[in-house]
Amino acid sequence: MLIYSIIMFAVAVLFFGLATAIAHGNVRLIASYHREHVDPEKVEEYGKAFSKPLYGISGSLAASGVIDLIGGAGAGRAAVWVLFAGLAASIIAIIVVQRRYNDGLF
């Protein structure tokens, strides 16, 4: 489905832009309750660590779109599996970052 691929690419670009902005120091884009317990000296390091899972989300979205675009009739199921696997891995990575820099999830 071409529409699915276009949507996945568009959302991947948005997440890539968000991750890049956070990695370059704009940590205000992260919700305040996620960053309120981070040490002020580690805010920049926290932003870089938090952006890596967002890059992972962007990559899984793009990969899912590519699989669906170039695959045949049965590629839709594989595209969704790739998407969910990438999202699960990225959520786990965000939890690890939150526990490391924020002493918990919130």
Secondary structure, 3 states (H helix, E strand, C coil): CHHHHHHHHHHHHHHHHHHHHHHCCCHHHCCHHHHCCCCHHHHHHHHHHHHHHHHHHHHHHHHHHHHHHHCCCCHHHHHHHHHHHHHHHHHHHHHHHHHHHHCCCC
